[in-house]
Amino acid sequence: MKTALITGITGQDGSYLAELLLSMGYDVHGLVRRTSSINRYRIDQLSRDPLVADRIHLHYGDVTDGLALTSLLKWLQPDEIYNLAAQSHVKVSFELPEYTANVDALGALRILEAMRISCPGARFYQASSSEMFGSAAPPQCETTVFKPRSPYAAAKLFAHWTTVNYREAYGLWTASGILFNHESPRRGENFVTRKISLAVAKIRLGVQEKLHLGNLGAIRDWGYAPEYVKGMWLMLQQDEPSDFVLGTGTRRTVEQFCAVAFEHAGLTWQDHVVTDRDYERPTEVSALVGDARHAATALGWKAETHADELARLMVDEDTRQMERLLRP
């Protein structure tokens, strides 16, 4: 039985990855922060499942605490480490730049240093981001020059190059996944795709009238999160460590995603969407589109679910959730 540690296990990707690893027989450990409000709804079902409950273990900790990370890794001796912990909202990173750097940049450094000291034989996955490409012309691949346009992107770029450095300087088995936008019904409600799908469900059921959005012309490459966590796992199963772009290769604007989501509910997006400059970033990224040919060749990985299908399935799930909440 392999042992894996997931930081950020309570997030969208962490919950899907935990499910995947448990289905493969792993012993899964997750790092969770101590907060006054418990936020584990994405993984609660795992602790209640008699088939896997004895193989999922949660540990209080934080990627801002290097000593705790070193102690945990020394005790756990994991086979695989997946660093998914992050302040992951790009717009928020402009308001909290120092915190974002502490978690996203230095957090990865602390884990790598703890790994070097405590379990140098483990394999490490770093959740890099397509935002690192910033203003570079699409499509973007592993050799595209990085041009970050936000504190979040700059912090992720530090973590990315630190991951490469620990591989080259210390011989650690480290890989980075440069993932383009990947969404699901588990996406946080302040991310644009989930904000849209949830608003569509509420408007459809008569509990909301308008949806405020920022830059409708931004082009993104949206895929389905469960497929992307499979790519993370595949990266750590290779003979040699490397870095991989994961994306669908298709492009949609925020406006197009809106149109599909509203149309699926029998609504017209122009009747409900309000453009609000408060939601725009100080520096915008106009277009991110992934070229994942390296992953297709080396990993056998290919995205199956693209933006239009994704919009529809997210609207359907949010509608089901809202109907349950509104049911007397």
C-alpha positions as CSV (number, residue, x, y, z in Angstrom):
1,M,0.0,0.0,0.0
2,K,1.4,3.4,-1.0
3,T,1.1,6.4,1.3
4,A,0.3,9.9,-0.1
5,L,0.2,13.3,1.6
6,I,-2.1,15.9,0.1
7,T,-1.9,19.5,1.1
8,G,-5.1,21.4,0.3
9,I,-7.1,18.2,0.6
10,T,-10.3,20.1,1.4
11,G,-10.3,22.0,-1.9
12,Q,-11.7,21.0,-5.2
13,D,-8.6,19.2,-6.6
14,G,-7.6,17.8,-3.2
15,S,-11.0,16.1,-2.7
16,Y,-11.0,14.6,-6.2
17,L,-7.4,13.4,-5.8
18,A,-8.1,11.8,-2.5
19,E,-11.0,9.9,-4.0
20,L,-8.8,8.8,-6.9
21,L,-5.9,7.6,-4.6
22,L,-8.3,5.8,-2.2
23,S,-9.8,4.0,-5.2
24,M,-6.3,2.8,-6.1
25,G,-5.7,1.4,-2.6
26,Y,-3.5,4.3,-1.2
27,D,-3.3,5.3,2.4
28,V,-4.2,9.0,2.1
29,H,-3.1,11.7,4.6
30,G,-4.3,15.3,4.3
31,L,-3.0,18.5,5.8
32,V,-5.8,20.7,7.1
33,R,-5.6,24.2,8.7
34,R,-7.1,24.8,12.1
35,T,-10.0,27.3,11.6
36,S,-13.0,28.3,13.7
37,S,-15.3,27.0,11.0
38,I,-14.9,23.4,9.8
39,N,-14.6,23.4,6.0
40,R,-14.5,19.7,5.0
41,Y,-17.7,19.3,3.1
42,R,-15.9,18.1,0.0
43,I,-14.3,15.1,1.8
44,D,-16.9,14.4,4.5
45,Q,-18.3,11.5,2.5
46,L,-14.9,9.7,2.5
47,S,-14.7,9.5,6.3
48,R,-18.3,8.0,6.3
49,D,-17.5,5.4,3.6
50,P,-16.7,2.1,5.4
51,L,-14.7,1.0,2.4
52,V,-12.1,3.8,2.7
53,A,-12.6,5.5,6.1
54,D,-9.7,3.6,7.7
55,R,-7.4,4.8,4.9
56,I,-7.9,8.6,5.1
57,H,-6.2,10.5,7.8
58,L,-6.3,14.3,8.5
59,H,-3.5,16.2,10.3
60,Y,-3.6,19.8,11.5
61,G,-0.9,21.8,9.9
62,D,-0.1,24.7,7.6
63,V,2.4,25.2,4.8
64,T,3.5,28.4,6.6
65,D,4.9,26.2,9.4
66,G,8.1,24.6,8.2
67,L,8.9,22.9,11.5
68,A,5.5,21.1,11.5
69,L,5.9,20.0,7.9
70,T,9.4,18.6,8.7
71,S,8.1,16.7,11.7
72,L,5.0,15.3,9.8
73,L,7.1,14.1,6.9
74,K,9.7,12.5,9.2
75,W,6.9,10.6,10.9
76,L,4.8,9.8,7.9
77,Q,7.5,8.9,5.3
78,P,5.1,9.2,2.4
79,D,5.7,7.7,-1.1
80,E,4.1,10.7,-2.8
81,I,3.5,14.3,-1.8
82,Y,0.9,16.5,-3.7
83,N,1.2,20.2,-2.9
84,L,-2.2,21.6,-3.7
85,A,-2.4,24.2,-0.9
86,A,-2.7,27.8,-2.1
87,Q,-4.3,31.1,-1.9
88,S,-5.7,30.4,-5.3
89,H,-7.8,33.4,-6.2
90,V,-6.0,35.7,-8.7
91,K,-8.1,38.8,-8.0
92,V,-7.6,38.3,-4.2
93,S,-3.9,38.1,-4.6
94,F,-3.7,41.8,-5.5
95,E,-5.3,42.6,-2.2
96,L,-3.3,40.0,-0.2
97,P,0.1,39.9,-2.1
98,E,2.3,39.1,1.0
99,Y,0.0,36.4,2.3
100,T,-0.3,34.9,-1.2
101,A,3.5,34.8,-1.5
102,N,3.9,33.3,1.9
103,V,1.5,30.4,1.1
104,D,2.0,29.8,-2.6
105,A,5.7,30.5,-3.0
106,L,7.3,29.9,0.4
107,G,4.8,27.2,1.2
108,A,6.2,25.1,-1.6
109,L,9.8,25.9,-0.6
110,R,9.1,24.7,3.0
111,I,7.6,21.4,1.8
112,L,10.6,20.8,-0.5
113,E,13.0,21.6,2.3
114,A,11.1,19.3,4.7
115,M,11.2,16.6,2.1
116,R,14.9,17.0,1.5
117,I,15.6,16.6,5.3
118,S,13.0,14.0,6.2
119,C,12.0,11.9,3.2
120,P,14.3,12.5,0.2
121,G,13.1,9.3,-1.4
122,A,9.5,10.5,-1.8
123,R,8.0,11.9,-5.1
124,F,6.7,15.4,-5.1
125,Y,4.0,17.1,-7.2
126,Q,3.8,20.9,-7.4
127,A,0.5,22.5,-8.5
128,S,1.8,25.1,-10.9
129,S,-0.6,27.3,-12.9
130,S,-1.3,28.5,-16.4
131,E,-1.5,32.0,-14.9
132,M,2.3,31.9,-14.9
133,F,2.2,32.4,-18.7
134,G,0.4,35.7,-18.2
135,S,0.7,37.8,-21.3
136,A,2.6,35.2,-23.4
137,A,0.8,34.5,-26.7
138,P,-1.4,31.4,-26.8
139,P,-1.3,28.5,-27.1
140,Q,1.1,27.9,-24.3
141,C,3.3,24.8,-23.7
142,E,6.1,23.7,-21.4
143,T,8.7,25.8,-23.4
144,T,6.6,29.0,-23.5
145,V,8.3,32.0,-21.7
146,F,6.5,32.9,-18.5
147,K,5.2,36.4,-18.1
148,P,3.2,36.5,-14.9
149,R,0.6,39.3,-14.4
150,S,-0.5,39.0,-10.8
151,P,1.0,38.3,-7.3
152,Y,-0.6,34.9,-7.5
153,A,1.1,34.1,-10.8
154,A,4.5,35.4,-9.5
155,A,4.2,33.3,-6.4
156,K,3.3,30.2,-8.4
157,L,6.3,30.9,-10.6
158,F,8.6,31.0,-7.6
159,A,7.3,27.7,-6.5
160,H,7.6,26.2,-10.0
161,W,11.3,27.2,-10.4
162,T,12.0,26.1,-6.8
163,T,10.6,22.7,-7.6
164,V,12.9,22.5,-10.6
165,N,15.8,23.7,-8.5
166,Y,15.4,21.0,-5.8
167,R,15.2,18.4,-8.6
168,E,18.5,19.6,-10.1
169,A,20.4,20.6,-7.0
170,Y,19.5,17.8,-4.7
171,G,18.3,15.0,-7.0
172,L,14.8,15.0,-5.5
173,W,12.0,13.4,-7.5
174,T,9.9,16.5,-8.2
175,A,7.4,17.3,-11.0
176,S,5.2,20.3,-11.7
177,G,1.8,20.2,-13.4
178,I,1.1,23.5,-15.2
179,L,-2.6,23.1,-15.2
180,F,-5.0,25.3,-17.2
181,N,-8.4,26.2,-15.7
182,H,-10.1,23.1,-14.4
183,E,-13.6,23.3,-12.9
184,S,-16.4,21.3,-11.4
185,P,-19.4,21.6,-9.2
186,R,-17.0,21.6,-6.3
187,R,-15.3,24.8,-7.4
188,G,-15.4,27.6,-4.9
189,E,-18.3,30.0,-5.4
190,N,-16.1,33.1,-6.0
191,F,-14.5,31.6,-9.1
192,V,-16.1,32.8,-12.3
193,T,-17.3,29.4,-13.7
194,R,-19.0,28.4,-10.4
195,K,-20.3,31.9,-9.9
196,I,-22.0,31.6,-13.3
197,S,-23.4,28.2,-12.8
198,L,-24.7,28.9,-9.4
199,A,-26.3,32.2,-10.5
200,V,-28.0,30.4,-13.4
201,A,-29.5,27.9,-11.0
202,K,-30.7,30.7,-8.7
203,I,-32.1,32.8,-11.5
204,R,-33.8,29.7,-13.0
205,L,-35.5,29.0,-9.6
206,G,-36.4,32.7,-9.0
207,V,-34.1,33.5,-6.1
208,Q,-31.7,35.8,-7.9
209,E,-32.2,38.3,-10.8
210,K,-28.7,39.6,-11.8
211,L,-25.2,38.3,-12.1
212,H,-22.3,40.8,-11.8
213,L,-19.1,39.8,-13.8
214,G,-15.9,41.5,-14.8
215,N,-14.0,41.0,-18.1
216,L,-16.4,39.1,-20.4
217,G,-13.8,39.0,-23.1
218,A,-11.1,37.0,-21.2
219,I,-10.2,33.8,-23.1
220,R,-9.6,30.7,-21.1
221,D,-9.1,26.9,-21.6
222,W,-11.6,25.2,-19.2
223,G,-11.5,21.5,-18.4
224,Y,-13.0,19.1,-15.9
225,A,-11.2,18.8,-12.6
226,P,-11.5,15.0,-12.0
227,E,-9.7,14.4,-15.3
228,Y,-6.9,16.7,-14.3
229,V,-6.2,15.0,-10.9
230,K,-5.7,11.8,-12.9
231,G,-3.0,13.7,-14.8
232,M,-1.3,14.7,-11.5
233,W,-1.1,11.1,-10.4
234,L,0.2,10.0,-13.8
235,M,3.1,12.5,-13.6
236,L,4.3,10.8,-10.4
237,Q,4.2,7.3,-12.0
238,Q,6.8,8.1,-14.6
239,D,10.4,6.7,-14.6
240,E,11.9,10.2,-14.6
241,P,10.5,13.5,-13.3
242,S,9.4,16.2,-15.6
243,D,6.9,19.1,-15.9
244,F,3.7,18.9,-17.9
245,V,1.0,21.3,-19.3
246,L,-2.5,20.0,-18.9
247,G,-5.3,21.6,-20.9
248,T,-8.0,21.0,-23.4
249,G,-6.5,23.1,-26.2
250,T,-9.9,24.8,-26.8
251,R,-10.7,28.4,-26.1
252,R,-13.8,30.1,-24.8
253,T,-14.5,33.6,-23.5
254,V,-16.3,34.2,-20.2
255,E,-19.2,35.5,-22.3
256,Q,-19.3,32.3,-24.3
257,F,-19.3,30.2,-21.1
258,C,-22.1,32.4,-19.8
259,A,-24.1,32.0,-23.0
260,V,-24.0,28.2,-22.9
261,A,-24.8,28.1,-19.1
262,F,-27.8,30.4,-19.4
263,E,-29.1,28.7,-22.7
264,H,-28.9,25.3,-21.0
265,A,-31.4,26.7,-18.4
266,G,-33.7,28.2,-21.0
267,L,-32.5,31.7,-20.2
268,T,-30.8,34.6,-22.2
269,W,-27.6,35.7,-20.6
270,Q,-28.0,39.4,-21.8
271,D,-31.1,39.7,-19.6
272,H,-29.3,38.9,-16.4
273,V,-25.5,39.7,-16.7
274,V,-24.2,43.1,-15.5
275,T,-20.6,44.1,-16.3
276,D,-19.0,45.4,-13.2
277,R,-15.5,46.9,-13.2
278,D,-15.0,46.1,-9.5
279,Y,-14.4,42.4,-10.6
280,E,-11.7,43.3,-13.1
281,R,-8.0,42.8,-12.2
282,P,-5.5,45.6,-12.1
283,T,-3.6,43.7,-14.8
284,E,-5.6,41.4,-17.0
285,V,-4.6,38.2,-18.7
286,S,-6.3,38.2,-22.1
287,A,-5.8,34.6,-23.3
288,L,-4.7,31.3,-21.8
289,V,-4.9,28.2,-24.0
290,G,-3.0,25.0,-23.2
291,D,-0.9,22.9,-25.6
292,A,-0.9,19.5,-23.9
293,R,0.8,17.4,-26.6
294,H,3.7,16.5,-24.2
295,A,1.3,15.0,-21.7
296,A,-0.6,13.2,-24.4
297,T,2.7,11.6,-25.7
298,A,4.4,10.9,-22.4
299,L,1.5,10.3,-20.0
300,G,-1.3,9.1,-22.4
301,W,-3.4,11.9,-20.9
302,K,-6.1,13.8,-22.8
303,A,-8.9,16.0,-21.7
304,E,-12.3,14.5,-22.5
305,T,-14.6,17.2,-21.1
306,H,-14.5,20.7,-22.7
307,A,-16.0,24.0,-21.7
308,D,-19.5,23.7,-23.2
309,E,-20.2,20.3,-21.6
310,L,-18.6,21.5,-18.4
311,A,-20.9,24.5,-18.2
312,R,-24.0,22.3,-18.6
313,L,-23.0,19.8,-16.0
314,M,-22.2,22.5,-13.5
315,V,-25.5,24.2,-14.1
316,D,-27.3,20.8,-13.6
317,E,-25.6,20.1,-10.4
318,D,-26.1,23.5,-8.9
319,T,-29.7,23.4,-9.9
320,R,-30.1,20.1,-8.0
321,Q,-28.4,21.5,-5.0
322,M,-30.5,24.6,-5.0
323,E,-33.7,22.6,-5.4
324,R,-32.7,20.5,-2.3
325,L,-32.1,23.7,-0.3
326,L,-35.4,25.2,-1.3
327,R,-37.4,22.1,-0.8
328,P,-39.9,22.6,2.1
